[in-house]
């Protein structure tokens, strides 16, 4: 009897990659479908600015 995990692992792999393009390129070389998202942290990762943004949102 196949488990849900077994069924899932038989399907083609699609990866959503956030950030490092090299990771996506490595997967693409292995014929894995990759969706590349060019993401950066809000306010450039500046904790103080992120706190201020959080207050106004």
Secondary structure as GFF3:
##gff-version 3
##sequence-region A 1 57
A	DSSP	alpha_helix	4	9	.	.	.	ID=ss1
A	DSSP	beta_strand	14	18	.	.	.	ID=ss2
A	DSSP	alpha_helix	21	29	.	.	.	ID=ss3
A	DSSP	beta_strand	33	37	.	.	.	ID=ss4
A	DSSP	three_ten_helix	42	45	.	.	.	ID=ss5
A	DSSP	alpha_helix	47	56	.	.	.	ID=ss6
###
